[in-house]
Amino acid sequence: LSRSATLAKSPLVSTAARALCASFSTDVKNVTVLGSGLMGAGIAQVSAESGYNVTLFDVEAGMLEKAKGSLQKNMLRVLAKKKVEDSEAQKKVAEIMAKISLSTDVETCAKSADVVVEAIVENLGIKQKVFKTLDAAAPAHCLFASNTSSLPIGDIASAVSDKRQAQFGGLHFFNPVPMMKLVEVIKHSKTDDATFDSLTAFGKSVGKTTVSCKDTPGFVVNRLLVPYLMEAIRMYERGDATLEDIDVAMKLGCGHPMGPFTLADYVGLDTTKFIIDGWAQRYPDVGIFKPSELLNKMVAEGKLGLKSGQGFYDYSKK
């Protein structure tokens, strides 16, 4: 089946995404996703659902098999909620999974790729090393994108050739990827217009609303979100209000679905600390990027939020 035909038959994809897929450049057929964690697997899923041929890469075969099992389980759960008959659901999931190949060889993954989306560990050196390898192996037309949430796209792109830097941008998806409707498309100083337009079209073709942003710390969402979480923590540190009251105030006063402490626990306190520490190191004179002693202490104690069972709130009995 063609990509458009596959998309048209998928009950997991919106009508708008189907229309966008039909209009998107047929030059992009093969998508390579680096990293099989929650973000990488999610990007692979929405790409396959949209009819792309997807290669999902990770350094360990066991991680890839785990991701494959999770993808199948999650898609079947969504279809069950939509009251799709089990036999039909199994068939639909099998069709989507057939679009996803697994690989532990990053160079092989790149050889036929039209777009590479990286979603590996948030470590600049590791990302640069991987992209340098990809630059030598990928076709000349291949576009590179990073899903980083905190590192400068320009810094990551500096590892590749000048020509490829023009074909390099940011595609920042949100977790969980199949559910969250937004993608931030980032243009660094050397990204050319054709690449930016193609990455924007790709984001739309997988059913997302796209917003554009310069290569500024945290892009749009995290640049606003992380300082907000940090200011809530500082209020609590100063004793201005209890964390419970701060959460209630932001829920009822601003209409937020959850307060900043609940959200920080959900995001992961280690993730929040990693982002703010990186910004503080890079921009030491920016006050809103100042680290928090309380946050540092909690992370050092292993209190990472929901995933560890203890953060600002106790989840051990839930």
Secondary structure, DSSP 8 states (H G I E B T S, - for coil): --HHHHHHH-TTS-HHHHHHHHHS-TT--EEEEE--SHHHHHHHHHHHHTT-EEEEE-S-HHHHHHHHHHHHHHHHHHHHHTT--HHHHHHHHHHHHTTEEEES-HHHHHHT-SEEEE---S-HHHHHHHHHHHHHHS-TT-EEEE--SSS-HHHHHTTS-HHHHTTEEEEEE-SSTTT--EEEEEE-TT--HHHHHHHHHHHHHTT-EEEEEES-TTTTHHHHHHHHHHHHHHHHHHTSS-HHHHHHHHHHHH--SS-HHHHHHHH-HHHHHHHHHHHHHH-TT-GGG---HHHHHHHHTT--BGGGTBSSSB-TT-
